[in-house]
Amino acid sequence: MRHFKFGLCLLLIVAAGCTKSFPRYGAAGERPAGQSHSVQSRHSVNATIKLGRILQEYLGKPYAGRSRFDPGLDCSLFTSEVFKKYSKIQLPRTSEDQFKDGKPVNSGELAFGDLVFFRTDGSGISHVGIYVDFGEFIHASTSNGVIISKMSEKYWEKRFVGARRVLE
């Protein structure tokens, strides 16, 4: 279901022309709390598709340390690998250092491909993911490997620290 949902999200971005604004509504037609009235993809159709395909390759990949034969990856290694594959961007190794890169982005202006950062252990930035639109982000979860989560989940919502745009 997650793969279908991600593919549908990518299709809607592409169908919107990637340069136009379009409204974002919840299931009952209301606007989700804390979300902007419109979203703008900052990438061409081909670039959006390329990034989407790279992200799909990682869905389900295990978190680091699950097996000595498949070491998996942690959250910042995940984002580093994705951006290196996508556009040869070299991100720092840790989520804390990645938070220092790029241009700050307000939560209401998040776009597909923005890095989103969280404080999960109480001391500084400790988790990073990639925003995939519609209030969701893809990340390497310690318990489930690479998954898509909603930014509005209570756990993530109260731990959100900020976002950075490293793609222009």
Order of alpha helices (4+ residues) and beta strands (2+ residues): alpha-alpha-alpha-alpha-beta-beta-beta-beta-beta-alpha-beta
